């Protein structure tokens, strides 16, 4: 492996992915680091293939954009993972694998786990990682869940929302952050745990059983909410485009001249207050910033001085287009930015310079599509972590079973 070529970190490792959505992202990350990920699917395909949006109105299982995004670089082999007749084939695959990733509801994973524990005993270097909603034990283990339920139970939803309104004080509705957020968190924790288990195996020669709970992964990402409550007994409040806090902090959203919301504020640092003054001067806005009069106001009534600064800030932002304002503010050391839509990033010059998006060929469509293409790189030469489109259902069945030494009779099961 060449120095800095992080996308080949797991080259030579083989992962069997068996399960549903909670495992998609973990396996995607590992595939982006060079591992060969073999997705074992039933004849009808995994449920991820039926999640929209789709390329066309036919809603064909081969046209799910969700599946395409989360299954780059993977291979697909059709095999009934629950059929007794598949046990010998799975054993042959396990003997050549490094990691098995089992995901889905507790009942499904628990039913499948004994076979893989048996195969791990026969291949002590095998690492088996399970991802379930609540883990393999505990009173919640059999509860039904969705991504939104995980956001609600884990606490993240409670700290995401808008400023308290005057009528209801602090009782504003919580909101969900982003779709599939919980499965991303669970997948990241699983990928990290698997990397640690690989390191442990290199030292000891032993594999491990890893039990990842999506619920617990979400709960650890509630920022300051839990430590604030534990150590001070205070509950943080939801606030628009700001961190939740025990007090209502200063609003930071202001609309630019071209109707784009800017995330902007001024801290107590002298350099930022000087930058604000310079921006006001550039636009010809009358002000008393930097004068002896304002310095005295800041000493006598800091709150009034802060409100005055904010009024100048609002005038500055309202007088410039978002892109112009962004570059002017940043050149003066102000951490201001426009609130971008996701699609705005497609033409971002920084992403282009770092080769963030990869053009991946779809032969069945006769065209290439753009994907986020890098997990990690050396930051210099373009080296995409993802180079292959998601597999079509069963596309690699023959190849995978042949390599495992499975007989023709077994292939026909």
N, C-alpha and C positions, 0 to 999 in steps of 0.2 A: 504494500500500500504506500502510495506516495505521501510525503509530508503534507498535512493539511487537508488531504482528501477525505473528509469526514463522511461523505456519503458512501464510502466503502468500509466503514468501521465494522459492520457485521457481515461482510462478504464471507461466504463459506458456511454460514449458519442457516439452518432450515427450520422453519416454523410451520406448524400445522394450526390453522385457524378454524375452529369449529364453533358456530354459534350465530348470534345475531348482532344488532346494532351496537351494544356496549363494547364489543371487541373490535369493531371496524377501525376505529381511530388508533387504538394501540398498535394493531397490526400494520396500519398505514405508516406510522412513525418508524417502526422497525424495518419495514420494507424500504423506507427512505434512507435508512442507514446501511442498506446493502444486503439485508437478509433475504433469502428466498422464502416468500410467504405463500403457502399452498392453502387455498380456501376450500375446505371440504363442504360441498353443498348438496342438499337433497335434489331429487329430479326436478322439482318445481322451482328450484333456486331459493336463496335465502330471502327473508322478508325485506331486506334492504333494496332488493331489485324492484320492489313494488312501491317504493316511496318516491313521490314526485318532488320537484317538477320533472316532466318528461320532454324529450326532444320534439315529439310530435303528439298529436291528439290520440294516437292509438294506445297510448299508455303501455306500450310493450315493455316487458321486463328487461329487454336489452337496451332500453333507451332512458333509464333512470339517471338523471343528472346527479342525484344523491349517491347512487351506487358508483357512478363513474368517479366522483370526487374522492370517495373514501376507499377506493380499491385500486388505485394506481399501483403499477409494478407487481401486482399479485398474480397468482395463477389459480385457475379454477378446475377442481376435479369433482365430478359428480359421484357421490357415494353415500349410502344411507348409514349415517353414523350410529343409528340406534338399532339396526337390524343385527340379530345374532350371526347371520351369514357374513356380515362384514368384519367380524372380529379378527379373523386371520389377516385380512388386508390391512386393517388399521394397525395390527401388531407389526406387520412388515414395514409400514410407513413410520411407525414410532421407533423402530430399531435404527432408522436412518435420520431421525429428527433430533434437534437440540431442544426445541421448546414446543409445548402444546398450549394453545390459548383457547380456553373454554369460556363462552359467555352466553348470557341469557337469563331467563327467570330461574329462581332457585330450584324449582322442581326439575327442570330440564337438566341443569348443570349437575345437580345432585345425583340424578339417575345415570348420567354418563360418567361421573367421576370414578366409580370403582374400577371400571375397565382401565382407565388411565393410571390409576394408582398401582394396579397390577402390572401394567406395562412399564411403569417407572421402576418397580421393584426388579424387573428383568433387565432394565437399562438404567442403572443408578445415576447416570449423568443427565437423564431427562429432566427438564424443568417444566412443571405443570403450573400454569397460572389461570385462575378462575376469576371472572368478573361478573358479579351478580348485583342486583339492586341494593341488598342490605348485608351481603356476606353469607357465609355458609352456616352460621349459628346466630343465636340471639332471637328474641321474641318477634322481631320484624321480618325474619328471613323469608317468610312465605307471602308477604304482602305484595299486592299488585301495584305497579308503579308506571309512571311515564317520565319523560324528561321534565315536564312542568311540575309533577309531584315531587321529584327530587329537588328541584329548585326551591319549592315551598318548604318541604320538610328539612332540608339542609340549612336553611337560613339565609341563603343568598338573596332570595326574592324580598325578604323583609328589609334589607338595607338598600334596595334599589327602588327609586320612585321620585316623587316631586316634592317641592317645598311645601311645608304646611300652609294651608290657607287660613285666612283670618277667622272664618266662621267655625271651622272644625279644629283649629289649632294644629295638633300633630297627627290627626287622623286622616291622612291621605292614603289612597290605595297603593299597595306595593305593585311592582311590575316585574316581569321576567327579564333577565338580561338579554341573552341571545339563544336562538334555537340550538338544540343539541349540546348546550353548555355542559350539562351534567355528564354526558357521555365523553366529552372532551376531557373533563377533569379526571374521570375514572380511567380513561385510556392513557392519559399522561402518567398517572400514578402507576398503572400497570407496566408501562414501558420502562419507567425508572426502576421499578422493582425487578423486572426481568434483567435489565442491565446489571443491577447489583448481584442478582443470582448468577449471572454469567461470570462475573468477576469472582464470586465465591467458588464457583465450580472450577475456575482456572487454578485457584489456590488449593482446593481440597479434593477435586474430582467428583464431588457430590452435587446432584441436582436438588431441587427444592420444590415444595408445594407452596404456591403463593395464593392467598385469599384476598382479593380486592373487593371492597365494598364501595359502590358508587356513592352511597349515602355518606359514608365517612369522608370520602374524597371531597365532596361538596362542602361538608361541614367545616373542613379545615381552611376554606377559602372565603370566609366571611369577614376578612380584613380585621378591623379593630373591634368589631361588635362583641365578640366573646370575651377577649381580655378586658375590655372596658367594663363589662358587666361583672366579671369575676373579681376584678381588683377594686372597682369603685362602686359597684352596685347600680350603675347608671345605664340606661338604655339609649342607644344612639338613634338619631332621627334621620329619615330619608330626606335627601335634598337634591334638587335638580342639577344634574351634570357636575355634582361635587361628591366628595366622600361623605358618607354618613358620619354624624358627629353628635355629641351631647348638647351642643349649642347650634343655633342657626348661623352658619358662616356666610360670608359675603357672596352674593350672586356673581357668577362669572360669565354668563351668556349675554352677548350683545350682538345685534344685527348690523351687518356691514351695509355699505351703500348699494351693493348688488344683491341684498337679501339673503346673505349667507350668515348663519350664526357663527360667531367667533367665541372661542374659549379664551378669555383674557382677564387678567387681574394684576394688581400691583402689590408687591410685598413691601415690608418696611425697609428693605435694603436701599441705601442711598443711590446705588447705581441704577436701580429700576426707576426710582423717582426722577432721576436726571434724564433717563431715557424717555419717560412720559413727557417731561418738559420739552425735550427736543422734538418729539413727534408733534406736540401742540404748536411749537414754533414753525415747523415745516408746513403745517396746514394754515397758519395764520390765525389760530384760535387765541383770542384774548384770555389771559389768565394771570394769576399772581403767584404761580408756583415758583419756588426758589427765592422769593422776596423775603425781606425781614418780617413783613406783615404775616406772611403765611407760616414762616418758622415759628413766630410767636403763637399763632393759632394752633399749630401742631403741639406746642407745649401746654397750652391752656385747655384745649379741647380736642384730643386726638380723634374722637369720633367724628366731629364736624370736619376736621381736616381730611379724614378718609372719605367722607361723603363728597367733599369738593373734588378730590382726586378722581373719584369714580365718575362724577359728572363730566370732567374733562375727558376721561377715558371713553365714555359713551359718545361724546362729540367727535373724538378722533375716529372711532370705529365707524360711526355713521357717515363720515366724510370720505371714506376710502373703500375701494373694492377689496374683497377678501384676499385675493392673491397678492395685490400690492401691499396691503397691510401686513400680511404674513411675512413677507420678505423684509419690509422696513423694520418691523418689530424685532424680528430675529437678528437682523444686522446690528441692533442696539442691545442685544442680550436679553430680550424679553421672551419668555416662554409662552408665546401666543400662537394659536393655530386655528384654522377654520375647522368646523365640524363637517367632515367629509362623509359622503355616502360611500358605501363599499365600492360601487362601480367607478367612483372618481379615481380610485387608486390604479386602475388599469393603465392609465397614461402618465403615471407619476414618474418624473425623470430620475428620481433616486432609485426607485424599483427597477427602472430600465437599466441604469448604470450597474446595478448589482445583479442583473439577470434573474430577478425574482420569479418571473413568469416563464414557464417552459411551453414551447409549441410541441404538442404531443400528437402524433399521427393517429387517425382513426381510419384504417384502410376500408372498413365497411361503409364509411360515409364519403370516402374520397377526399378528405380534407383534414386539416390539423385544427386542434382546439387549444386554447390557452388555459393553463392550470398553474396554481401556486406550485413552483417546481423545486423548491429547496428546503430541506430541513436544516442543514448546516453546510457551510463551505469554507474555503480558506479566505474568502472575501476578495479574491483577485481574479482568478480565471473562472469563466463560466463553467460550472460543473453541476449539472442538475441532478438532484436526488431522484427525481421521477422522470423516467424516459419512456415508459410504456403505458398505454391506456389500460383501463380496467378490463379484466378478462370477460369474454362472453361465457355464458353458462356451459361448463364442461369442456371448455376449450383445450385444457391441458390434461384431461383425464387419461388418455392413452399414454402420454409421456410420463406422467407421475406413476401410474401403475406399472408400466414397463420397467422404470428405474427401480421400483420396489421389488421386482421379480415376481409380480403377481401373474398367475397362469391365465390362459384365455378363458377357461371356465369361470374363474373368479371375476374376470372383467365383465362377464355377462350377467352377474348377479344383480 
